[in-house]
């Protein structure tokens, strides 16, 4: 869980090994106990739509989602997820490209996660899962398309493996090791793996297809 304000830089790699993004981010705890996570990302070819985009995640003190927003392509793309209702039992997911607007209304539960092409969404899922070595959590999630932001409903399982010594850009460290399995339409994808510290900050994320995120700079 976030013990202090954190910030850093991620690099994203295509399966070919080409760098496709640089992401500057910060996670801060606000005076009321809520947490705000922001990033600014520059995406370059061979990413499918070279562009700049920014994301904000706002969580309440109980780590419940308040709002999730993405702005990209010089204002031509946008996604917004808002949890609604007195009982927080419904949500609206909007995604827009220029004047083409889509909206999806979904039943909402507090254990649903949001995923997108950034390690920051995974960090939030780690905080909310609170797994010990050997434990697992299976949950519903909406994964947003990397380019269009269109949501897809999936089932994911996080499994925490034993902590291990792992070589990072900052030297060898003892990190938490997780495995992610994703199921969509009854089909199970090959597992992804990531390594993070006690704050849930990811140092390395390796997808099943070889795509990767690596932490290249940090404030602590």
Secondary structure, DSSP 8 states (H G I E B T S, - for coil): ---S-EEEEEEEE-TTS-EEEEEEEEEEE-TTS-EEEEEEEEE-TTSTT-EEEEEEEEE-TT--EEEEEEEETTTTEEEEEEEESTT--EEEEEEEETTEEEEEEEE--TT-EEE-SSHHHHHHHHHHH---TT-EEEEEEEEE-TTT--EEEEEEEEEEEEEEEEEETTEEEEEEEEEEEEEETTEE---EEEEE-TT--EEEEE-TTS-EEEEEEE--
